[in-house]
Amino acid sequence: MSAVEYRRAKPADYGDILRLQSANYIANLSEEERKTGFLSAQFTPEQTAQIAEDLGTILAAIDDQIVGFVCAFRTNSKLGRRSLQRCSHLTIA
């Protein structure tokens, strides 16, 4: 297996981030799949861009394929407190 590369997300990555987000969203997973972790909130394309352009989104990639990501943003950002509350409901196993 190739090494995992970690890097900051670029605008060209946003579509892949949204696809990975959707693939791990609770409503799109079976009960069995949920046992290993899931996302309970989804960000819009606009929110994804705002997060990446603020503190940032860090990607994990193997052979140029995004396999994971983590987002960071300020509580006083344009996303507001509601987004922070949504983010706090993420479940990772």
C-alpha positions as a printed Julia matrix, in Angstrom:
93×3 Matrix{Float64}:
   0.0    0.0    0.0
   1.18   3.51  -0.75
   1.9    6.02   1.99
  -0.81   8.36   3.21
  -0.24  11.98   2.21
  -1.69  14.74   4.39
  -2.28  18.16   2.9
  -4.53  21.18   2.99
  -7.59  21.04   0.72
  -7.69  23.1   -2.47
 -10.8   24.19  -4.4
 -10.27  21.31  -6.83
 -10.74  18.91  -3.88
 -14.15  20.17  -2.74
 -16.14  17.79  -4.96
 -14.21  14.8   -3.61
 -14.76  16.01  -0.04
 -18.52  16.25  -0.66
 -18.59  12.77  -2.23
 -16.73  11.27   0.74
 -19.03  13.14   3.12
 -22.1   11.74   1.37
 -20.69   8.21   1.33
 -20.32   8.35   5.13
 -23.55  10.18   5.98
 -25.74   8.22   8.41
 -28.79   8.13   6.12
 -26.71   6.53   3.36
 -25.34   3.68   5.49
 -26.7    0.36   6.7
 -26.92  -0.42  10.41
 -23.82  -2.61  10.04
 -21.83   0.15   8.31
 -22.81   2.64  11.04
 -20.99   0.53  13.65
 -17.63   1.75  12.32
 -18.55   5.42  12.33
 -20.69   7.88  10.42
 -21.41  11.55   9.85
 -24.65  12.93  11.26
 -24.46  16.29   9.49
 -23.59  17.4    5.98
 -22.08  20.68   4.81
 -23.17  22.37   1.61
 -20.67  23.1   -1.17
 -20.58  26.74  -0.01
 -19.91  25.76   3.61
 -17.24  23.3    2.49
 -15.45  26.12   0.65
 -15.81  28.54   3.6
 -14.34  26.01   6.02
 -11.44  25.15   3.71
 -10.65  28.81   3.13
 -10.76  29.72   6.84
  -8.69  27.61   9.23
  -8.83  24.83   6.72
  -9.63  21.29   5.79
  -6.85  18.74   5.99
  -7.05  15.79   3.62
  -5.67  12.28   3.83
  -4.91  10.9    0.37
  -3.53   7.63  -0.95
  -2.34   7.64  -4.56
  -4.09  11.01  -5.09
  -7.44   9.61  -3.88
  -8.98  11.39  -0.9
  -9.69   8.84   1.82
 -10.38  11.15   4.77
 -10.62  14.74   5.9
 -10.92  16.88   9.01
 -12.32  20.41   9.14
 -11.44  23.3   11.43
 -13.19  26.66  11.67
 -13.64  29.51  14.11
 -16.77  29.69  16.24
 -17.24  33.29  15.1
 -16.85  32.46  11.4
 -19.46  33.09   8.7
 -20.69  29.55   9.34
 -21.9   30.56  12.78
 -22.73  28.65  15.91
 -25.26  26.38  14.17
 -22.53  24.82  12.04
 -20.38  24.27  15.11
 -23.28  22.46  16.75
 -23.73  20.33  13.63
 -20.05  19.51  13.55
 -20.1   18.48  17.21
 -22.47  15.63  16.31
 -19.97  13.84  14.07
 -19.29  10.29  15.16
 -16.05   8.57  14.28
 -15.26   5.03  15.4
